[in-house]
Amino acid sequence: MRASLRDDLKAALKGRNDVAITALRSALAAIDNAEAVPTDHPLGNVTENEHVAGAASGLGAAEAERRHLTEADLRSIIENEVRERSVAAREYEQLGRTDRAERLRAEAEVLNRHLRPTP
């Protein structure tokens, strides 16, 4: 799913499709955020340092392994992105901001395409 999101982002960038670019970048960022390790997770190569207690040392020592998301996790993230846009679109509609509501619905549709089964 991530590969298809990235491919669509490339196509949107080439086609200068601002709605798709915004939606796809947001979804990819949400996926990246979900893969991040919590801040309370200890790093693997933490050693004692005379200058800084608990400092990581060595090449790549401060790199933390990212979480591995399943296809179901990715699908859930995209569904949440679509849901957030739909809720916000309804709120904008109630406030009389139909232009903003239409844009959010268009973004939701771009993401919805990735939730549909491929033939």
SERO-741718 format. One record per atom (N, C-alpha, C): residue in three letters; x, y, z. Coordinates in steps of 0.02 Angstrom, whole numbers, plus 50000, padded with zeros to 5 digits. Atoms other than C-alpha are relative to their C-alpha. Example, Ala and Ser with C-alpha at 12.3 -4.5 7.8 and 13.67 -1.06 7.14 Angstrom:
BEGIN
ALA500454994150000 ALA506154977550390 ALA500455006050000 SER499584994149997 SER506844994750357 SER499615005550037 
END
This chain:
BEGIN
MET500414994050000 MET500005000050000 MET500445006350000 ARG499564994149997 ARG501415012050042 ARG500305001449931 ALA499714999150066 ALA502185009149871 ALA499505003349953 SER500514996950045 SER500555013449783 SER499875007250020 LEU500084993049978 LEU500375029149889 LEU500575004349973 ARG499424996250026 ARG502135034549840 ARG499975000849925 ASP500064999550073 ASP501825030549657 ASP499485005349981 ASP500524995050013 ASP500235040849660 ASP500245007050016 LEU499724993449983 LEU501165055049746 LEU500455002549944 LYS499574998050055 LYS502465055149608 LYS499585002549940 ALA500434998050055 ALA501085055849477 ALA499655006650014 ALA500344993849980 ALA500185069649573 ALA500485005949996 LEU499504994750005 LEU501785079749584 LEU500135001949927 LYS499894998650071 LYS502075078049398 LYS499415003549969 GLY500604996950026 GLY500275082649362 GLY499785006350036 ARG500154994049960 ARG500285096849489 ARG499294999950028 ASN500665001049970 ASN498725089849572 ASN500065001550075 ASP499904997849931 ASP498735099749736 ASP499594996050050 VAL500435003949955 VAL497285090049813 VAL500314993350016 ALA499705006649991 ALA498105073149785 ALA500675000650037 ILE499354999149967 ILE499815079649839 ILE499905000850075 THR500134998849928 THR499125085950005 THR499774993650035 ALA500285006049969 ALA498135070050041 ALA500534994550006 LEU499505005449999 LEU499535058049995 LEU500585001550046 ARG499464998349954 ARG500895067450088 ARG499784999250073 SER500275000649932 SER499795068050242 SER499954992750021 ALA500075007249985 ALA499435049350233 ALA500694996850010 LEU499325002849992 LEU501275044950209 LEU500325002350064 ALA499734997449936 ALA501745056150356 ALA499684996450059 ALA500345003649946 ALA500435047550464 ALA500294993050007 ILE499695006649997 ILE501185030750418 ILE500695000450032 ASP499334999249971 ASP502945036850458 ASP499955001250075 ASN500094998649928 ASN502335043450626 ASN499804993750037 ALA500225006149967 ALA501505026850666 ALA500584995150008 GLU499425004549996 GLU503155017850634 GLU500515002250052 ALA499514997449952 ALA504105028850756 ALA499964996250066 VAL499965003349936 VAL504685020850916 VAL499835005150054 PRO500174995249947 PRO503965028851074 PRO500635002950032 THR499424996649970 THR505115041151161 THR500254996650063 ASP499775003449939 ASP505175030451318 ASP500354993349984 HIS499665006150021 HIS505925015951217 HIS500755001150003 PRO499284998949994 PRO507765013951262 PRO500374998349936 LEU499575001550058 LEU509105014351127 LEU500444994050016 GLY499625006249990 GLY510114998651101 GLY500725000950023 ASN499294999349986 ASN511915005051111 ASN500165005750048 VAL499884994749953 VAL511805016751258 VAL500564997950048 THR499435001549956 THR513445017251354 THR500125006050046 GLU499824994549955 GLU514125027551495 GLU500545004249966 ASN499534995450030 ASN515065042751437 ASN500215004850055 GLU499764995649946 GLU516135053751548 GLU499715007049995 HIS500254993350010 HIS515355069351472 HIS499235000450004 VAL500735000050001 VAL513525064551449 VAL499754993150022 ALA500265006449975 ALA512655051151551 ALA499484997249953 GLY500485003350043 GLY511715038551446 GLY500065001849927 ALA499914998050069 ALA512435045051283 ALA500124993949956 ALA499885005350049 ALA512425033851130 ALA500665001449966 SER499354999050032 SER514095030851050 SER500074995149942 GLY499885004350057 GLY514685023550887 GLY499545001749941 LEU500374998750061 LEU514055024250709 LEU499304996950003 GLY500695002450000 GLY512155022850704 GLY499734998250068 ALA500205002049933 ALA512045020750892 ALA499355003450021 ALA500604996449980 ALA510665033550907 ALA499394998049957 GLU500555002250042 GLU509615025050773 GLU499594994750036 ALA500455004949969 ALA508115015850842 ALA499644996449944 GLU500365003850050 GLU507315001950744 GLU499275002250000 ARG500694997750006 ARG505625007350678 ARG499534994150005 ARG500515005249997 ARG504024997550704 ARG499854997649930 HIS500205002850064 HIS503484986050565 HIS499244999649999 LEU500724999850005 LEU501694989450513 LEU499744994849951 THR500315004850045 THR500584976250436 THR499565003749950 GLU500464997050049 GLU499444979350287 GLU499375002450036 ALA500604998049962 ALA498004979950411 ALA500135006650038 ASP499824993849966 ASP498914993550510 ASP499985005949950 LEU499994994750051 LEU499205003650351 LEU499295001849979 ARG500704998950019 ARG497385001450301 ARG499645004150053 SER500314996549945 SER496825007350472 SER500215007450002 ILE499754993150001 ILE497915022950459 ILE499665003949945 ILE500324996650057 ILE497215027250288 ILE499265001150014 GLU500714999249983 GLU495435024150348 GLU499905005850049 ASN500044994549952 ASN495755036150493 ASN500105006749965 GLU499894993850038 GLU496425049350373 GLU499375001949961 VAL500624998750038 VAL494845047650266 VAL499465002450048 ARG500514998349950 ARG493735048350421 ARG500105007250026 GLU499864993249975 GLU494595064150486 GLU499805005349949 ARG500194995250053 ARG494345072850319 ARG499255000549992 SER500735000050008 SER492525067650309 SER499675003950057 VAL500274996549942 VAL492155074050484 VAL500125007549993 ALA499844992950009 ALA493055090450450 ALA499595003149944 ALA500394997450056 ALA492135092350285 ALA499285001650022 ARG500684998749974 ARG490455090850374 ARG499995006250043 GLU499974994049957 GLU490985103850501 GLU500075006349958 TYR499934994250044 TYR491545115850364 TYR499355001549964 GLU500644999150034 GLU489905112950274 GLU499505003650045 GLN500454996849952 GLN488935117750431 GLN500185007350011 LEU499774993149991 LEU489975133550443 LEU499935004149936 GLY500104996450062 GLY489565138150264 GLY500635000449957 ARG499385000050039 ARG491325134750199 ARG500004994249951 THR500085005550047 THR490805123750054 THR500634998849958 ASP499385000850039 ASP492435127049960 ASP500504995650037 ARG499535003949959 ARG493475119950102 ARG499734992850009 ALA500315006649992 ALA492245105550127 ALA500104995849937 GLU499915003650063 GLU492365100749943 GLU500724997749992 ARG499295001950005 ARG494255100749950 ARG500154994050045 LEU499885005649954 LEU494265089250102 LEU499684993649974 ARG500325005950029 ARG493035077550018 ARG500414997349942 ALA499585002250056 ALA494145077049864 ALA500634996550026 GLU499415003349969 GLU495655072849974 GLU499804993150026 ALA500245006449974 ALA494645059150058 ALA499904994949944 GLU500115004550057 GLU494195051849888 GLU500664997549973 VAL499345002150023 VAL496025051549836 VAL500254994250044 LEU499775005249954 LEU496425041149991 LEU499554993949998 ASN500475005650004 ASN494855030549974 ASN500174995249945 ARG499805004350056 ARG495515023949809 ARG500494994650022 HIS499515004949976 HIS496875015049906 HIS499694994950047 LEU500345004849955 LEU495615006350018 LEU499584995049961 ARG500405004550041 ARG494654998449875 ARG500424994149978 PRO499635005950024 PRO495134980749826 PRO500205000949927 THR499774999650070 THR496154979749667 THR499784993849963 PRO500235005850038 PRO495444968549531 PRO500554995549976 
END
